[in-house]
Amino acid sequence: MSRIKCCRLCPRMCGAERTDNAPSAGVCAMPSAAYVSKAMLHMWEEPPISGTRGAGTIFFSGCTLGCVYCQNYEISRGKCAIAGKPVTAAGLAEIMERLEAQGAHNIELVTATQFVPQVIAALKLRPATVPVVWNSSGYEREAVIDALAPYVDIWLPDYKYALPKPAERFSGAADYPETALRALLRMRAHQPEDVFDGDIMQKGMIVRHLVLPLNVRNSIEVLRNMAEHLPGTLVSLMGQYTPIPGLEAYPGLQRPITPHEYERVCDAAAELGIEGFAQELESSDCHYIPHWDI
């Protein structure tokens, strides 16, 4: 049986004891065994990530941030039952190998912070022959980023909040703005240049930002911070916000963003000289949420 006696993997530093297959009392609620909810060729990521054959995406169960509006809530909230299936480091390496054999442009690890030791062990067992993408909430410890850096080719973090009020209200993490900015700077230091093979990214960084209804000011502050602290870094503006059940206490989040809200954010990005990607508002649809293997 594997065991984490005092977990310090994420910035919450909750110190939870985590054993093999039982939900923990930690913020992520995950055991020490890695749980995977889906492994697939993903065609709906940014063009340099999905390309023509898809990203080899592995969705992990649980989350260290726990946003109230998470579209992946079925797998991210393991308080009562753990979603997905447990895998060993060897099993995780086999999943990566299978995705590569299917033609994946890369191996994309989604929300895996709570399983960093297992991810590193898998990549040591069988180093990927395609780029490895770290897709996370951006709420990371710098020491964990340093541990991952030898194995990660592309950083694909969120930068959700530049203001503490929505960070606290929606994710219970008032420290998110400064914590995430430090994390993004550390990621960029490890991959300072974007490298492409044709249209497909091989190394580098893309920062994602999901625009929330009634939170245009937060989005514009995110963009200002990007322009000031991470100039030249590609930004992916996401218009896919989809209301989920259980948001009665957050009435502003019970609708998609409006075209006017999204246009204001896109206009701000253009004014700040930020380059990258912008989703169509048609992405605000549950069609884009995978069917989970739970």
Disulfide bonds with the S-S distance in Angstrom:
none
